[in-house]
Amino acid sequence: EKFKKSALTRAPAKTDNGAVSVMEIAIWTLFCALLAVGLAGTILPFMPGPSLIFLAALSHKLLMPNYLSWGTVSAAGVLIGADLWLTALGGVAGARWGGATKAGMIGAALGLAVGAFFGPPGLLGGPLAGALLGELFYAGRTLREASRAALGAGLGLASSAVARILLALSLLALIAADCLLF
């Protein structure tokens, strides 16, 4: 057999001359690239972020089964569900916390959808403007009440962004610990 692998030591597959295989190097390179792009995508708009980290873990498990456990891959899937929930509900929940009516929450959600096309400033400004406009024009609230709802939307988005970054870092730590320690 040209490539031998020890399941007990989880040592890299080596050829008969002791070199690591090109395929294994390619898999590790793809794995690390997906992790890096996934971490960047947590902060940058229009990138799936933690979903790429999950894809990295799943593909690594399928291509090199001795390194990651299915428990880690499953935990990564659960954390991706949490990430999707945080992304969808951050601004809307913040607007509600700020006292927004249904019109303000819908405005924050629509503002997020429109703001996504304008990069980071749009991702923050869209829900703020949407909540403000929804409260002023559809709910008929005063500028002070509408501003409070818009501020809540902004704080909700900021909180969800911080939570998403912490979630992505936790996901990376979980994968690294499973690859390197267990």
C-alpha positions as CSV (number, residue, x, y, z in Angstrom):
1,E,0.0,0.0,0.0
2,K,1.6,3.3,-1.1
3,F,-0.2,5.5,1.5
4,K,-0.4,4.3,5.1
5,K,-2.3,6.0,7.9
6,S,-2.4,5.2,11.6
7,A,-5.8,5.7,13.1
8,L,-4.4,5.6,16.6
9,T,-1.9,8.5,16.2
10,R,-3.8,10.4,13.5
11,A,-0.5,11.0,11.9
12,P,-0.4,12.5,8.4
13,A,-0.4,10.0,5.6
14,K,3.1,9.5,4.4
15,T,4.5,8.0,1.2
16,D,7.0,5.2,1.3
17,N,9.8,7.8,1.3
18,G,8.3,9.6,4.4
19,A,6.9,12.7,2.6
20,V,3.4,13.9,3.3
21,S,1.1,13.3,0.3
22,V,0.2,16.1,-2.0
23,M,-3.5,15.3,-1.6
24,E,-3.3,15.8,2.2
25,I,-1.5,19.1,1.7
26,A,-4.2,20.2,-0.7
27,I,-7.0,19.3,1.8
28,W,-5.3,21.1,4.6
29,T,-4.8,24.2,2.4
30,L,-8.5,24.2,1.4
31,F,-9.5,23.7,5.0
32,C,-7.4,26.6,6.2
33,A,-8.5,28.9,3.4
34,L,-12.2,28.2,4.1
35,L,-11.6,28.9,7.8
36,A,-9.9,32.2,7.0
37,V,-12.5,33.3,4.5
38,G,-15.3,32.2,6.9
39,L,-13.8,34.3,9.7
40,A,-13.5,37.3,7.3
41,G,-17.1,36.7,6.2
42,T,-18.3,37.2,9.7
43,I,-17.3,40.8,9.5
44,L,-17.6,41.6,5.8
45,P,-21.0,41.9,4.0
46,F,-22.1,39.5,1.2
47,M,-20.0,36.6,2.5
48,P,-21.5,33.7,4.3
49,G,-19.0,33.8,7.2
50,P,-19.7,31.0,9.7
51,S,-21.4,28.9,7.0
52,L,-18.0,28.6,5.3
53,I,-16.4,27.6,8.6
54,F,-19.0,24.8,8.9
55,L,-18.4,23.8,5.2
56,A,-14.6,23.6,6.1
57,A,-15.3,21.3,9.0
58,L,-17.7,19.1,7.1
59,S,-15.5,18.8,4.1
60,H,-12.5,18.1,6.3
61,K,-14.4,15.4,8.1
62,L,-15.5,13.7,4.9
63,L,-12.0,13.9,3.2
64,M,-9.9,13.2,6.3
65,P,-12.1,11.3,8.7
66,N,-9.5,10.7,11.4
67,Y,-9.1,14.4,12.4
68,L,-12.5,15.8,13.3
69,S,-15.3,14.0,15.2
70,W,-18.9,14.0,14.1
71,G,-19.7,15.7,17.4
72,T,-17.7,18.7,16.4
73,V,-19.3,18.8,13.0
74,S,-22.7,18.6,14.6
75,A,-21.9,21.3,17.1
76,A,-20.7,23.5,14.2
77,G,-24.1,22.9,12.5
78,V,-25.9,24.0,15.7
79,L,-23.8,27.1,15.9
80,I,-24.6,27.9,12.3
81,G,-28.3,27.8,13.2
82,A,-27.6,30.2,16.0
83,D,-25.7,32.5,13.6
84,L,-28.6,32.6,11.1
85,W,-30.9,33.4,14.0
86,L,-28.7,36.2,15.2
87,T,-28.4,37.6,11.7
88,A,-32.1,37.6,11.0
89,L,-33.3,38.9,14.4
90,G,-30.6,41.3,15.6
91,G,-32.0,44.6,14.3
92,V,-35.6,43.6,14.6
93,A,-35.3,42.5,18.2
94,G,-33.3,45.6,19.0
95,A,-36.0,47.8,17.5
96,R,-38.6,46.0,19.6
97,W,-36.4,46.5,22.6
98,G,-36.3,50.2,21.8
99,G,-40.1,50.3,21.8
100,A,-40.8,49.9,18.1
101,T,-44.2,49.0,16.8
102,K,-44.8,46.4,14.2
103,A,-44.3,49.1,11.5
104,G,-40.9,50.0,13.0
105,M,-39.8,46.3,13.1
106,I,-40.9,45.8,9.5
107,G,-39.1,49.0,8.6
108,A,-35.9,47.7,10.3
109,A,-36.1,44.4,8.4
110,L,-36.7,46.1,5.1
111,G,-33.9,48.6,5.9
112,L,-31.5,45.8,6.5
113,A,-32.5,44.1,3.2
114,V,-32.0,47.4,1.2
115,G,-28.9,48.4,3.3
116,A,-27.1,45.1,2.5
117,F,-26.5,46.5,-1.1
118,F,-24.5,49.4,0.3
119,G,-21.9,47.6,2.3
120,P,-21.2,48.1,6.0
121,P,-22.6,51.6,6.2
122,G,-25.9,50.3,4.7
123,L,-26.0,47.4,7.0
124,L,-26.0,49.7,10.0
125,G,-27.9,52.7,8.5
126,G,-30.6,50.7,6.6
127,P,-32.3,49.3,9.7
128,L,-31.9,52.6,11.6
129,A,-33.5,54.5,8.7
130,G,-36.1,51.8,8.2
131,A,-37.2,51.7,11.8
132,L,-37.3,55.5,12.0
133,L,-39.3,55.9,8.8
134,G,-41.7,53.0,9.7
135,E,-42.3,54.6,13.1
136,L,-42.8,58.2,11.7
137,F,-44.8,57.5,8.6
138,Y,-46.7,54.3,9.3
139,A,-47.1,54.2,13.1
140,G,-47.6,58.0,13.4
141,R,-45.2,58.3,16.3
142,T,-43.2,61.4,17.4
143,L,-39.6,61.9,16.3
144,R,-38.5,61.1,19.9
145,E,-40.3,57.8,20.0
146,A,-39.2,56.9,16.4
147,S,-35.6,57.8,17.2
148,R,-35.7,55.5,20.3
149,A,-36.9,52.6,18.2
150,A,-34.2,53.4,15.5
151,L,-31.5,53.5,18.2
152,G,-32.8,50.1,19.5
153,A,-32.4,48.7,16.0
154,G,-28.8,50.0,15.8
155,L,-27.9,48.5,19.2
156,G,-29.6,45.2,18.3
157,L,-27.5,45.0,15.1
158,A,-24.3,45.9,16.9
159,S,-25.0,43.3,19.6
160,S,-25.7,40.7,17.0
161,A,-22.5,41.5,15.1
162,V,-20.4,41.1,18.3
163,A,-22.3,37.9,19.1
164,R,-21.6,36.6,15.5
165,I,-17.9,37.3,15.8
166,L,-17.7,35.6,19.2
167,L,-19.7,32.6,17.7
168,A,-17.3,32.4,14.8
169,L,-14.2,32.5,17.1
170,S,-15.8,29.8,19.3
171,L,-16.4,27.7,16.2
172,L,-12.8,28.1,15.1
173,A,-11.6,27.2,18.7
174,L,-13.8,24.1,18.8
175,I,-12.5,22.9,15.4
176,A,-8.9,23.7,16.3
177,A,-9.1,21.9,19.6
178,D,-10.7,18.8,18.0
179,C,-8.1,18.7,15.2
180,L,-5.0,19.3,17.4
181,L,-5.9,17.9,20.8
182,F,-8.2,15.0,20.5
